[in-house]
Amino acid sequence: MEERPGRMKRGVESVASWRIGHGGGCRGCGRNRGAVGLRMRVFDRVLCFVNCHFAAHVEAVSKRNADFNFVYRTLSFTRPSVVQNSVPAGATSVQVHRGGNSAGSQYDEKPELSEADMLVFLGDFNYRIFDVSYDEARDMVSQRCFDWLREKDQLQEEMKAGRVFQGMREAQIKFPPTYKFERHQAGLSGNEKKRIPAWCDRIVYRDSRSISVAECSLECPVVSSTSLYESCMNVTDSDHKPVRCIFSLEIAHIDRTVRRQVFGEILKSHEKIRSLFEEYSIVPDTVVSTNVIILQNQDISVLRVANKCDKHVASYEIICEGQLTVKNDGTCSDLCAKGSFGFPNWLQVEPAVGIIKPGQIVEVTVHYEDFFTQEEFVDGIPQNCWCEDTRDKDVLLLVKVTGSYSTEVKSHRVHVRHSHSHKNSDDRLKGSSERSQSNQNHLQRSDFGAFGSSDVVSICQMHCP
């Protein structure tokens, strides 16, 4: 399907690049030989583009074929390129159809480029015109007799013989040879070297089609066509003329939103699957021993969390919803968080996360930790050294409970206060404590009387009414 630019951009999921230098000591070619690859994933389809520069001169056809073979087999976006001197120059035969193994490969791993849904090779391939003199070639170019010249094109000859770019194709050439030109001039080079004009600069490609008439589908996900293939004759900075090609792509992809909707409908229509999902989405009933904890000095309080279900495991996490420091004037300070669970510096809750087996109880210790501050001012009083923070502090803890597979969360709130004045603390929390007596999600002290200090005990006999 053809996509609007904005939607196409959103479909690009990842981009990676890699380069190979196969000149100098590697292949005995010029040091500017090599390749640069770009891979992108669009709507879950892999598109690869490889820009190459192959060996020069008319007689080096086999070296150019070997250059392609080397690049195709070794260019990788996920592993280092093969070391130099790994491929000898010479004629090669390599298959580049998508997903197919390459014949005669020297490597155990399948080339990454073979897995691309669309593969484009472009650049200075350096294939020349053969069996034509310099004067004949210039005459044909001046008369725009390109059909006759194309019959003498080395690249076309090698592709027909299956010796290079196997399984790939090229749009019809309707432009003059791209080599060799005088720099900063419009016409072909006429110097003493008399380089025969040739289409050195090319673009070849393949898509997902095994036959040219295949339609775009999930089995043939990328179908391409070309709307333009031309040389840029106005570029004069090089003795070559660059070429460009405009592709139109049809990309078959699955609409993930529709897929999720259909998947949900299938699950709902299947009785057994629906019942399993309903069972796995259960959040076990849990109770906590209290919703008010008062800490004095170094007191340690125990908060018990009980799993009343005798079949399903419950997971819990305790976080701090907020902390208020009560100042002498009765005002409260802002939250002072500690760690990923948000506990203040003076409060220790252990263990803050855990799993409660069916019919079991877990004990969580809540205790005050000496906390000293080095603030310049505490309640407006200058401090010159480390000092103990003696202000009353209130914290609201949230006990979050989930099931093994569910995303639903059930919560219990526990009010924790540390006070240096026990009487004041009792007065302030009296109303909160009275309200907790009627809360059905809290166990009374007598409910835990027989459990002692054990970490986990059976409560299968305790079910909600």
Legacy VTK file of the C-alpha trace (Angstrom):
# vtk DataFile Version 3.0
C-alpha trace
ASCII
DATASET POLYDATA
POINTS 465 float
0.000 0.000 0.000
1.155 3.513 -0.659
1.610 5.587 2.493
1.486 9.304 3.130
4.859 10.761 4.209
3.767 11.325 7.802
2.463 7.797 8.257
5.474 6.371 6.442
7.760 8.146 8.902
5.869 6.631 11.832
6.325 3.208 10.241
10.131 3.442 10.307
11.090 1.444 13.391
14.883 1.162 13.232
17.800 2.315 11.123
21.317 0.837 11.095
24.406 1.381 8.956
27.720 -0.369 8.284
30.680 0.086 5.991
33.278 -2.195 4.404
36.678 -1.131 3.117
37.987 -3.690 0.664
40.781 -1.704 -0.900
44.537 -1.637 -0.391
45.736 -4.732 1.467
42.319 -6.365 1.302
41.843 -6.769 -2.407
44.825 -5.123 -3.999
42.497 -2.444 -5.394
42.560 1.277 -4.888
42.131 2.440 -1.320
38.868 4.202 -2.136
37.072 0.943 -2.920
34.435 -0.339 -0.548
30.786 -0.132 0.418
28.435 1.587 2.831
25.179 -0.096 3.828
21.982 1.298 5.311
19.205 -0.869 6.712
15.808 0.336 7.834
12.720 -1.462 9.049
9.458 -0.054 7.715
6.200 -1.623 8.890
8.197 -4.690 9.948
9.758 -5.015 6.456
13.529 -4.750 5.994
14.866 -2.418 3.302
18.624 -2.364 2.604
20.602 0.105 0.509
24.256 -0.513 -0.368
26.462 2.125 -1.986
29.512 0.530 -3.662
32.687 1.407 -5.492
34.169 -1.521 -7.444
37.430 -2.132 -9.271
38.225 0.043 -12.312
39.455 -0.608 -15.927
37.862 -2.478 -18.803
39.674 -5.763 -18.232
38.782 -6.040 -14.489
35.346 -7.626 -14.943
36.117 -10.609 -12.709
37.462 -8.300 -9.999
34.267 -6.284 -10.070
32.221 -9.475 -9.760
34.394 -10.525 -6.846
33.962 -7.107 -5.231
30.205 -7.550 -5.313
30.530 -11.066 -3.912
32.719 -9.796 -1.071
30.364 -6.960 -0.162
27.240 -9.098 -0.382
28.621 -11.853 1.836
30.406 -9.749 4.445
28.361 -6.606 4.911
26.659 -6.988 8.264
24.626 -4.717 10.508
24.955 -6.957 13.571
28.455 -8.444 13.461
31.952 -7.187 12.501
32.905 -7.420 8.849
35.123 -10.284 7.725
38.827 -9.544 8.001
40.816 -8.411 5.032
42.276 -10.815 2.484
39.418 -13.229 3.112
38.158 -13.380 -0.487
40.423 -13.842 -3.508
39.748 -11.849 -6.625
38.165 -13.858 -9.405
34.915 -14.877 -11.029
32.165 -15.766 -8.584
28.638 -17.081 -8.549
26.397 -15.952 -5.744
22.636 -16.172 -5.321
20.917 -13.116 -3.818
17.279 -14.152 -3.833
15.588 -13.313 -0.563
15.974 -16.044 2.035
18.016 -18.304 -0.231
21.398 -19.777 0.617
24.231 -18.587 -1.565
25.885 -21.250 -3.644
29.555 -21.861 -2.953
29.617 -19.635 0.137
32.832 -19.583 2.114
30.928 -18.582 5.247
28.729 -20.630 7.521
26.335 -17.784 8.223
23.735 -16.736 5.700
24.426 -13.225 4.355
22.308 -10.651 6.139
21.486 -8.939 2.861
19.748 -12.109 1.660
17.089 -11.594 4.344
16.088 -8.116 3.181
12.593 -7.691 1.767
14.033 -5.122 -0.637
17.688 -4.694 -1.584
19.158 -1.826 -3.603
22.774 -1.659 -4.828
23.935 1.688 -6.178
27.171 3.489 -6.916
30.199 3.402 -9.179
30.249 -0.258 -10.251
32.822 0.602 -12.968
31.454 -1.848 -15.571
32.457 -0.646 -19.031
31.556 -0.929 -22.740
33.392 -3.770 -24.523
34.319 -4.454 -28.159
33.757 -0.823 -29.094
36.402 1.737 -30.002
36.583 5.168 -28.466
35.481 6.899 -31.662
32.579 4.489 -32.245
31.324 4.976 -28.729
31.468 8.779 -28.957
29.600 8.694 -32.282
26.853 6.519 -30.812
26.542 8.811 -27.787
26.313 11.912 -29.973
23.549 10.213 -32.018
21.898 8.944 -28.793
22.022 5.364 -30.072
21.916 3.966 -26.545
20.228 0.673 -27.491
23.209 -0.405 -29.557
25.663 0.605 -26.828
23.724 -1.278 -24.156
24.300 -4.514 -26.032
28.009 -3.953 -25.356
27.527 -3.175 -21.670
29.607 -5.417 -19.382
27.171 -5.235 -16.454
24.213 -6.277 -18.561
26.282 -9.144 -19.995
27.426 -10.353 -16.548
23.921 -10.153 -15.059
22.452 -12.169 -17.928
25.141 -14.820 -17.384
24.323 -14.960 -13.660
27.788 -13.932 -12.542
26.833 -10.802 -10.607
23.764 -9.196 -8.976
21.847 -12.453 -9.325
18.095 -12.070 -8.983
18.285 -8.294 -9.309
17.165 -5.995 -12.113
17.656 -2.490 -13.408
15.272 0.082 -14.820
15.658 0.847 -18.513
18.594 3.114 -19.301
17.540 6.142 -21.342
20.393 8.472 -20.424
23.910 8.906 -21.866
26.927 7.080 -20.415
27.993 8.559 -17.080
31.755 8.282 -17.678
34.160 9.855 -18.564
33.721 13.654 -18.424
36.005 16.608 -18.016
35.627 18.159 -14.584
33.661 21.419 -14.540
32.747 20.960 -18.191
29.615 19.637 -19.912
31.046 17.326 -22.590
32.711 13.916 -22.588
36.430 13.802 -21.927
38.602 14.116 -24.992
42.051 13.926 -23.403
44.881 11.692 -24.523
43.746 8.712 -22.394
40.586 8.429 -24.512
38.519 6.554 -21.942
35.641 4.822 -23.706
32.282 6.212 -22.512
30.430 3.792 -20.251
27.563 3.513 -17.784
29.782 3.083 -14.738
27.250 4.493 -12.285
24.186 2.284 -11.826
21.293 1.332 -9.570
20.082 -2.276 -9.419
17.494 -3.723 -7.062
15.197 -6.550 -6.094
12.062 -6.718 -4.015
10.080 -9.636 -2.568
8.801 -10.894 -5.904
9.995 -14.212 -7.246
8.246 -13.379 -10.531
7.716 -9.950 -12.022
3.898 -10.158 -11.983
3.480 -11.036 -8.304
1.055 -8.819 -6.398
1.747 -7.280 -3.014
0.596 -9.552 -0.185
1.783 -10.857 3.162
3.563 -13.627 1.238
5.124 -11.033 -1.101
5.284 -8.023 1.236
7.318 -5.508 -0.797
6.600 -4.772 -4.464
8.506 -1.954 -6.147
8.324 -0.002 -9.368
10.447 2.813 -10.768
9.055 6.121 -11.964
12.400 7.747 -12.814
15.921 6.578 -13.704
18.241 9.269 -14.970
21.694 10.796 -14.767
22.376 14.204 -13.262
24.121 15.863 -16.170
24.367 19.234 -14.434
26.843 17.873 -11.864
30.376 18.766 -13.035
32.521 18.272 -9.926
33.511 14.741 -10.960
34.503 12.856 -14.093
31.369 10.757 -13.429
27.724 11.776 -13.620
25.692 10.532 -10.640
22.441 8.711 -11.285
19.188 8.702 -9.383
16.131 6.502 -9.283
12.691 7.090 -7.788
11.002 3.988 -6.390
7.355 3.503 -5.590
6.816 0.787 -2.981
3.817 -1.233 -1.979
4.365 -2.610 1.508
1.990 -5.188 2.912
1.773 -5.006 6.675
-0.547 -5.955 9.479
-2.483 -3.205 11.203
-1.593 -3.903 14.824
-4.675 -2.162 16.183
-6.983 -4.303 14.056
-4.968 -7.397 14.926
-5.376 -6.740 18.648
-9.096 -6.207 18.203
-9.523 -9.430 16.230
-7.348 -11.298 18.704
-9.515 -10.056 21.565
-12.679 -11.114 19.752
-11.237 -14.598 19.191
-10.349 -14.913 22.857
-13.787 -13.787 23.962
-15.482 -16.263 21.624
-13.467 -19.203 22.951
-15.046 -20.436 26.158
-12.003 -22.256 27.561
-9.604 -19.394 26.839
-12.029 -16.867 28.302
-12.394 -18.870 31.485
-8.601 -19.124 31.817
-8.220 -15.382 31.397
-10.898 -14.763 33.991
-9.128 -17.081 36.394
-5.709 -15.527 35.790
-7.053 -11.987 36.199
-8.124 -12.650 39.777
-6.570 -10.479 42.484
-6.688 -12.476 45.739
-8.485 -10.953 48.713
-6.005 -9.644 51.269
-6.267 -7.945 54.646
-3.799 -5.933 56.718
-3.548 -6.019 60.497
-3.992 -2.278 61.012
-4.321 1.001 59.209
-2.642 3.088 61.931
0.908 2.647 63.218
2.401 4.881 65.940
6.164 4.718 66.402
7.879 5.927 69.563
11.642 6.313 69.710
13.167 3.073 68.386
9.949 1.073 68.418
9.496 -1.646 65.826
5.961 -2.284 64.642
4.833 -5.297 62.614
2.378 -4.896 59.765
0.825 -8.219 58.771
-0.555 -8.761 55.269
-2.706 -11.875 54.870
-3.721 -13.663 51.686
-7.250 -14.947 52.356
-7.417 -16.910 49.124
-6.541 -20.609 49.346
-5.782 -20.984 45.610
-4.004 -17.950 44.163
-0.689 -16.298 44.966
-0.703 -12.586 45.819
2.134 -10.143 45.144
2.474 -7.002 47.213
4.447 -3.790 47.060
4.555 -1.074 49.715
5.218 2.484 48.634
4.986 5.876 50.281
2.177 8.055 48.973
3.361 11.076 50.901
5.129 12.360 54.020
4.372 15.428 56.074
6.640 16.858 58.753
4.609 18.602 61.455
6.314 21.820 62.533
5.952 23.559 65.885
3.575 26.087 64.406
1.297 23.299 63.166
2.172 23.684 59.473
3.434 20.803 57.342
6.454 20.546 55.071
6.689 19.059 51.597
7.377 15.419 50.771
10.898 14.102 51.385
11.300 10.906 49.348
13.877 8.133 49.631
14.636 5.470 47.024
12.329 4.061 44.358
9.582 3.311 46.888
9.444 6.902 48.134
10.127 6.162 51.818
11.423 9.092 53.888
14.890 8.934 55.399
13.661 8.169 58.896
11.380 5.222 58.008
12.436 1.630 57.323
9.931 -0.835 55.813
11.202 -4.389 55.278
10.417 -6.278 53.115
8.720 -3.677 50.941
7.925 -6.190 48.191
7.133 -9.869 48.252
4.869 -12.771 47.411
2.232 -14.215 49.703
1.304 -17.824 49.088
-2.334 -18.930 49.271
-3.644 -18.832 52.854
-0.441 -17.350 54.249
0.626 -14.211 56.112
3.720 -12.101 55.659
5.071 -9.835 58.378
6.506 -6.452 57.419
8.573 -4.569 59.994
8.073 -0.818 60.229
10.522 1.073 62.430
12.039 4.482 63.018
15.680 5.105 62.097
17.670 7.909 63.672
17.812 10.728 61.179
20.107 13.690 61.459
19.981 16.748 59.269
22.655 19.173 58.220
20.255 21.841 57.041
21.251 25.440 57.736
17.849 26.039 59.302
15.375 23.733 61.036
12.106 25.546 61.676
13.963 28.828 61.299
16.625 27.950 63.938
20.227 28.179 62.618
22.176 24.898 62.839
25.966 24.797 62.948
26.493 21.019 63.066
24.689 17.751 62.624
21.496 17.752 64.698
18.669 15.327 65.364
15.364 16.123 63.677
12.829 15.978 66.538
9.779 17.097 64.638
6.697 14.857 64.422
6.357 13.081 61.089
3.388 11.536 59.301
3.544 9.093 56.391
0.831 7.467 54.318
1.858 3.998 53.118
0.111 2.266 50.220
0.076 -1.544 50.166
-0.517 -2.505 46.501
-1.649 -6.091 45.835
-1.794 -7.874 42.470
-2.372 -11.398 41.242
0.074 -13.589 39.355
-1.119 -12.598 35.865
-3.449 -9.659 36.435
-2.824 -5.987 35.813
-5.527 -4.945 38.273
-4.328 -3.574 41.618
-6.042 -3.566 45.004
-4.707 -1.262 47.684
-4.660 -0.773 51.472
-3.603 2.487 53.116
-1.683 2.581 56.391
-1.067 5.793 58.341
2.339 5.825 60.085
3.384 8.494 62.589
6.570 8.962 64.514
6.157 11.386 67.381
8.381 12.619 70.187
5.230 13.458 72.108
3.149 10.323 72.619
0.149 12.207 74.018
-0.091 14.550 71.056
0.274 11.638 68.689
-2.550 9.732 70.366
-4.850 12.750 70.231
-4.196 13.450 66.563
-4.693 9.871 65.480
-7.642 9.089 67.731
-10.188 9.798 65.059
-8.289 7.836 62.456
-7.955 4.869 64.805
-11.678 4.870 65.558
-12.511 4.895 61.870
-10.280 1.882 61.297
-12.349 -0.277 63.632
-15.124 -0.533 61.042
-12.834 -1.285 58.078
-13.530 -4.817 56.815
-10.088 -5.088 55.170
-8.219 -4.972 58.498
-7.767 -7.846 60.957
-8.103 -7.166 64.650
-5.318 -7.988 67.099
-7.199 -11.091 68.267
-7.165 -12.501 64.736
-3.367 -12.685 64.892
-3.069 -13.732 68.493
-2.314 -17.373 67.782
0.274 -16.636 65.107
3.069 -15.393 67.361
5.992 -13.857 65.466
6.179 -16.387 62.638
6.774 -14.899 59.217
4.248 -17.023 57.355
1.310 -18.885 58.858
-1.801 -20.574 57.540
-5.048 -18.607 57.531
-7.074 -20.866 55.236
-9.724 -20.995 57.948
-10.159 -17.215 57.749
-12.461 -16.170 54.915
-14.377 -13.000 54.353
-18.098 -13.329 55.149
LINES 1 466
465 0 1 2 3 4 5 6 7 8 9 10 11 12 13 14 15 16 17 18 19 20 21 22 23 24 25 26 27 28 29 30 31 32 33 34 35 36 37 38 39 40 41 42 43 44 45 46 47 48 49 50 51 52 53 54 55 56 57 58 59 60 61 62 63 64 65 66 67 68 69 70 71 72 73 74 75 76 77 78 79 80 81 82 83 84 85 86 87 88 89 90 91 92 93 94 95 96 97 98 99 100 101 102 103 104 105 106 107 108 109 110 111 112 113 114 115 116 117 118 119 120 121 122 123 124 125 126 127 128 129 130 131 132 133 134 135 136 137 138 139 140 141 142 143 144 145 146 147 148 149 150 151 152 153 154 155 156 157 158 159 160 161 162 163 164 165 166 167 168 169 170 171 172 173 174 175 176 177 178 179 180 181 182 183 184 185 186 187 188 189 190 191 192 193 194 195 196 197 198 199 200 201 202 203 204 205 206 207 208 209 210 211 212 213 214 215 216 217 218 219 220 221 222 223 224 225 226 227 228 229 230 231 232 233 234 235 236 237 238 239 240 241 242 243 244 245 246 247 248 249 250 251 252 253 254 255 256 257 258 259 260 261 262 263 264 265 266 267 268 269 270 271 272 273 274 275 276 277 278 279 280 281 282 283 284 285 286 287 288 289 290 291 292 293 294 295 296 297 298 299 300 301 302 303 304 305 306 307 308 309 310 311 312 313 314 315 316 317 318 319 320 321 322 323 324 325 326 327 328 329 330 331 332 333 334 335 336 337 338 339 340 341 342 343 344 345 346 347 348 349 350 351 352 353 354 355 356 357 358 359 360 361 362 363 364 365 366 367 368 369 370 371 372 373 374 375 376 377 378 379 380 381 382 383 384 385 386 387 388 389 390 391 392 393 394 395 396 397 398 399 400 401 402 403 404 405 406 407 408 409 410 411 412 413 414 415 416 417 418 419 420 421 422 423 424 425 426 427 428 429 430 431 432 433 434 435 436 437 438 439 440 441 442 443 444 445 446 447 448 449 450 451 452 453 454 455 456 457 458 459 460 461 462 463 464
